[in-house]
Amino acid sequence: MKKVLQAFIMATLVCFVSCNSGNDNVKTTPPDNGTVAAGGQENVSDDVSQKDVVKIAIGSKDHTTLVAAIKQAELVTSLSNSGPFTVFAPVNAAFDKLPAGTVDGLMKDDKKSDLQNILQYHVAVGVLKKENFTDGQKIGMVNGDDVIVSIKDGKLMLNNSATIVASIPASNGIIHVIDGVLLPPAKK
């Protein structure tokens, strides 16, 4: 019985020591000043893992207008979270096709809800890959409206106005780069 007790004590000590080793650099108490970083997932710094949809857009010189709009609409935190999301991301040139003054007008504080509606019309919940789209398919968007997929000459189009020109996987979904801005249907 004495040997069994000694073996049990030894096993417990080994387990305790091994469970606590390697954690010397882990900080478990808040900073002395009591401050906590504001924001959500977008504030996590990680240069190793795959980037989320927002970080990918931020890193693209072709999506500066979209990134500015996402920030103005206060959607960075939402789109940085786990998702999964399918984001149809218009390039800068797509915004340039809109009537003069449209983008500037939407970037004003009193138009934030309109901007949010338009941007949410570019996001679907789930990961929708290009190869799974079918002609005539309806995709429910975050704003509650649908986008219609059409396939013409092997090209995928959305609402007959924007073509998917590239697809980029992200840690929280997928980005489909598009050459047009999708405008939600007028509310009835």
ABEGO torsion letter per residue (X at the ends): XAAAAAAAAAAAAAAAAAAABGAAABBABBBAAGBBBBEBAAABBBAABBBBAAAAAAABAAAAAAAAAAAAAGAAAAAABAOBBBBBBBBAAAAAABBBGAAAAAABAAAAAAAAAAAAAABBBEBBBAAABBBGBBBBBAAGBBBBBBBBGGBBBBGGABBBABBBBBAAEBBBBBABBBBBBBBX
